Amino acid sequence: MMNQIDLSLVDWSRAQFALTAIYHWLFVPLTLGLSFIVAFMHTIYYRTGKKEWEAITRFWMKLFGINFAIGVATGIILEFEFGTNWSNYSWFVGDIFGAPLAIEGIMAFFLESTFIAVMFFGWNKVSKKFHMLSSWFVAIGSNLSALWILVANAWMQNPVGMHFNPETARNEMMNFWDILLSPTAVHKFLHTVVSSYIVGAMFVIGISAWYILKGRHIVFARKSILIAAVFGLIASIFVAATGDNSAYDVAQKQPMKLAAMEGLYDGETNAGLVAIGVLTPNKEPNDEKDPFLFSIKIPNLLSALAERDVNAFVPGVNDLVYGNPEQNIPAVSQRMKNGKLSIENLRKFNEFKKEGNEIEAAKSLAIFEENYKDFGYGYMDKPEDVVPNVPLTFYSFHLMVALGFLFILIFIVTLYYVYNDKLKDKKWMLRALLWSIPLTYIASELGWIVAEVGRQPWTIQDILPVSMSTSHLSTSSVMITFAMFAILFTVLLIAEVKIMLYQIKSGPKDL
Amino acid sequence: MFENLSHLALQQYWWLIIAVLGAILVFMMFVQGGQTLIRQIAGDETERSMLINTIGKKWDLTFTTLVTFGGAFFASFPLFYSTSFGGAYWVWILILFSFIIQAVSYEFRSKPENLLGQKTYDTFLFINGLIGTILIGAAVGTFFTGSEFSVDRMRIAGGGDSNIISQWENTTRGLEAALNITNLALGLSVLFLARILGLLYFMNSIKDESIFEKSRKHLLYNTIPFLVFFLLFIGLILTKNGFAVNPDTKEVFMEPFKYLHNFIQIPLVLIIFLIGVVLVLTGIFMGFVKKSIYGIWYSGAGTMAAVLALFLIAGYNNTSFYPSTFDLQSSLTIENSSSSHYTLTAMSYVSLMVPFIIAYIAYTWKSLTNKKIDRQEIETTIDKY
C-alpha cells in the first residue's frame, strides 16, 4: 500500500515543514517573551511618567517590532502548509485541527494586529493609559495565539475527544474541552510559552550586559537587567517543573518517544536517567550492541519521572517494537495486522453500504472499530518503521535539559551580582550573559526537535503516519518551493539580524 | 442555542461567515491596492512616506483577515482546504509568497542596514499588491468556473490508484485558473477595485493637497478598467451554465443560467448585490466629482456588500461552491465538504466574538486616525515606517 506514495515526496514535504517551522520558531519565542517585558516597562513608564522609562520602553519595543514582522512573515506559510502539503491530513483530522487554528485567528491574531498599531504609533496620539494597555493586549494576544496552536499540536501527540466516522472517513470532534484541557495540551502550552520568556529575558539581559561592557547606557542597562532577570528566573524554574510534567505525558502517551529521548533500548524496572551519555553509532533495534559507548545514569530517576514510581517498568525501543508479553506490550507486527484489518474493513464497510448490504456492513464496521486504535500501524511496511531517529532525539533532549539548568544558574548569579551592585565589575559574567542569548535560542529549537522528531513516524499518534498525510504533488514541485523558502527566509533572516545589530549599536535614545 | 440547529443550517451559517470574511478581506485590500499606487501618487520622498505610513498602519489587519479567512475555511469546510490548497498548489504558494514579502517590508524598508535597500522593499509591496489581488480574485473565480480535481475518501483505505483523498488532475497546479477569462476578469476587477479603495483611503487619511488631487485623477483611470472587467465577469457568470446540486440525490449537474437563477430565487442577495454596486459607484462619484474625503466609506461598504452577495450565490441555493470539471460528482458543496455538526456548533459559539472584535478594531482605528497624516507630521515624527 505504501508503494503508492513516493517516499521522496514525503521526505521533501517533511523537510519543507521542518524548515519553515524552525525558521518561524527563531522569532516566536522572542515575541512571546519580549512582549511581556515591554508591557512591564511600559507600565512602569505609565506609573512613574519618567522619561528614562519611556526611552527604555521605546528601545525594546523597536526591537520587538523588527522581530515581530519577520515572525508574521514566516508564520503565514505554516498555517496554509497544512493544506498545501498535507492535504490528506487536513481532511483526516480537519474537523478537529481546523478549529484551534480558526480560533487562533479570531481570538488572538486580531488582538495582536489591532493593538500593535496602537503600541507603535500611539505615542502622543492616544491616551497614556490606552497606550499602555495596548502593550498588554499585544502580549496577551501573542501568548493566546501560542495557546491555540499548541493545543492543536498537543492533540496530534495525544489525540483525545474524537471518534472516527467511517462514512466521512475522518476523525470528528466529540468534546472540545477534552481537546483544550488535555494534560498534554496544558503542559505543552505552559512549557513552551514560559521557556520563551527565558529567550526574551536573556535577550534583554545579554544586550544590556553588552552596553555595560562598552560603558554605555549604564542606567538603562541596569534597569533592564533587573526586570529581565527576575522575569527570567521565575520562568526558568517554572520551565523545569512543566518539563517534568511534559515528560510524564510523553511516557504515558508516546512511550517510544521517551525511549528515544533516553536512548533506552531494553526496558527495565528502576530505570535510571541518563545524565551524560554518548550513544553507540549505527545502533539498530535488537542488535547486540550496547546502546552507549559511555554513560552516567542517575539510578531510579527515569522510573520516577515516567511513572511516578521508582520501581516501575519503563519500556525501551525493543519492548515497544517486538513486544513484551510480561509487561503486556504488544508487538508492532501484531499492531500492523490489526491496523491492516481495520483499514480493510473500512473499505469493505463502505462497499457494502453502497450495495445496500447492511448486515455485512455492520460486521465490517465492528471489525474496523475493534481495531481502530492500531489503524495507523496498518500503513507501516515493517515494525522497525515506528522507531524515530534516536540520536537526534536523545542529544537534543539532553542538551536542552542541561541548558535549562544552566539558565537557572545564570539568572541566580545575575540577580546576586545586581543585588550587590557588582555586575559591572564582572567582565567575564557580562560576556557570558551576551553569549547566553544564542544558547536560549538553541535550547528552544531543541525542544521542538525532541517533540517533533521524537514523535516520528506519526502525524497523529498511532492513527496517521506522516507518509499518509501528504498532498498529491510531484516531488519536484516541493523541491522548488523548499528552495524558494530556504532562500527567501535566509535572506530575510540576514536582513533582520543586520537591522537589529544596527539598532542595538545605536542604543536607546535620550539616555 | 446552536446545537439545536440542523447540520444544514449550521453549514449555511458558516458559509455566511466565510462570505463575510471574504467581503472584509476584499475591502481591506485597499492596502494592496494602495501599495501598487505609491509610484504614481508620490511626488517626492515625503509624499511616498506619507502614503506608505497611512496604509502601513492597516496592513497587519488585512493580513490577519486573510489568515483568519484561511483558518475559518479550514475549521468549517476542511475538504475545501485539503482539496484547493493541496491541489491548486502553485497559485496558493505564489499568493502566500507575496504576503511573506509584504509582512517584512513595512518594518524593514526605512531601517538602516536592511540588506536589500528601500527600493527592494517598496517593490515587494508593489508585487504583493499586484499578485495578491489578481491571484486571490482568480482563485475565487474558480468557485464559478470549476477546477480539475477528483475526490475519493476511500483512497485512504487502498481503494484506488493512490492513497490521497483529493487529487488535482492537471500539471499546472492551479496556475491554469489565471488563464481562464472569467477568473482573470474577476482577478483584474479585484485589482482595480483595490486600487480605487486605496485612492479613496489616501484621500481620506492624508491631509495634503497634491496627494488628494493626484488620487482624484487616478480614481478615474482605475474606475474605467474596473467597470470593464467587473461587467465582463458579471456578464459571463450570469449567462454561463452553473454547477447545481439536486437536493434529494445530492447529484451535481450543469444548469443553464444557474447563477442568474440564484439571484432571482434569493432576492435578498440580489438586493444586497445591487446596493453594493451602487454604493461603490457612489463612493467613487463622491471622491471624484464632489471632492469628498468620505468616498472610502461608501465604496468600502459597497465592496463588502457586493462580495458578500457573490459568495452567497456561489454556495447557497443548492450550488456547488467548489466545482470539479474533471469529475462533476467530486464537486464540493457546503454539505459534503463541511465539518461535523459538533464542530460547527462549537465554532458557532466562537463566532459570537466577532462583533466584539469588530467593535474594538473600529475603536482603535478611530482613535489612531483622529488626526490625519500631514507633511509636517511625517517629517518630524520618529514613529513611522
Interface residues (C-beta under 8 A of the other chain):
Chain A: M1 Q4 I5 G65 I66 F68 A69 I70 V72 A73 T74 I76 I77 E79 F80 F82 G83 T84 N85 W86 S87 N88 Y89 S90 W91 F92 G94 D95 I96 F97 G98 A99 L101 A102 I103 E104 G105 I106 M107 F109 F110 L111 E112 S113 T114 F115 I116 A117 V118 F120 F121 G122 W123 K125 V126 F130 S134 N165 T168 A169 R170 E172 M173 M174 F176 I343 E344 L346 R347 N350 M468 T470 S471 H472 L473 S474 S477 T481 M484 L488 V491 L492 I494 A495 E496 K498 I499 L501 Y502 Q503 K509
Chain B: K57 K58 D60 L61 F63 T64 L66 V67 T68 G70 G71 A72 F74 A75 S76 P78 L79 Y81 S82 T83 S84 F85 G86 G87 Y89 W90 W92 I93 L96 F97 F99 I100 I101 Q102 A103 V104 Y106 E107 F108 K111 P112 E113 N114 L115 L116 R153 M154 I156 A157 G158 G159 D161 S162 N163 I164 I165 S166 Q167 W168 T171 R173 S339 S340 Y342 T343 A346 M347 V350 S351 M353 V354 I357 Y360 I361 T364 S367 L368 N370 K371 I382 D383 K384
